Amino acid sequence: MARRLARDRLWDEEVRRQARELGLPVLPVDGSRSAAELAAELAAMFRLVS
C-alpha cells in the first residue's frame, strides 16, 4: 500500500506540474471543502454560472 500511495503522489505531482506549465487551472480535491463548494468552484471555472 505504501508503494501505491507513493506512486499516486508522484503521479499527482506530475499532473500538477504539467498543468502549471500549460497554464491550466487545477482544482484541489483534498477533503477540505464540501462537494457543493467544489461543484460551485468548477461551475465558475467553466463559466457555467452567471
C-alpha positions as CSV (number, residue, x, y, z in Angstrom):
1,M,0.0,0.0,0.0
2,A,2.9,2.4,0.8
3,R,4.3,1.9,-2.7
4,R,0.9,2.6,-4.3
5,L,0.5,5.8,-2.3
6,A,4.0,6.9,-3.2
7,R,3.3,6.2,-6.9
8,D,0.0,8.1,-6.7
9,R,1.7,11.0,-5.0
10,L,4.3,11.1,-7.9
11,W,1.6,11.0,-10.5
12,D,-0.3,13.8,-8.8
13,E,2.8,16.0,-8.7
14,E,3.5,15.3,-12.4
15,V,-0.1,16.2,-13.4
16,R,0.1,19.4,-11.4
17,R,3.4,20.3,-12.9
18,Q,2.1,19.8,-16.5
19,A,-1.0,21.8,-15.7
20,R,1.2,24.7,-14.4
21,E,3.4,24.6,-17.5
22,L,0.3,24.8,-19.7
23,G,-1.3,27.5,-17.7
24,L,-4.3,25.3,-16.9
25,P,-6.3,25.6,-13.7
26,V,-6.1,22.9,-11.0
27,L,-8.9,22.3,-8.6
28,P,-7.5,20.6,-5.4
29,V,-9.8,17.9,-4.0
30,D,-8.4,17.2,-0.6
31,G,-11.4,16.9,1.7
32,S,-11.2,20.5,3.0
33,R,-14.3,21.6,1.1
34,S,-17.7,20.1,0.6
35,A,-18.9,18.6,-2.7
36,A,-21.2,21.6,-3.1
37,E,-18.3,24.0,-2.7
38,L,-16.2,22.1,-5.2
39,A,-19.2,22.0,-7.7
40,A,-19.6,25.7,-7.4
41,E,-15.9,26.4,-8.0
42,L,-15.9,24.1,-11.0
43,A,-19.1,25.7,-12.4
44,A,-17.4,29.1,-12.0
45,M,-14.2,27.9,-13.6
46,F,-16.1,26.6,-16.7
47,R,-18.3,29.7,-16.6
48,L,-21.4,27.7,-16.1
49,V,-22.9,30.2,-13.7
50,S,-23.6,33.9,-14.2
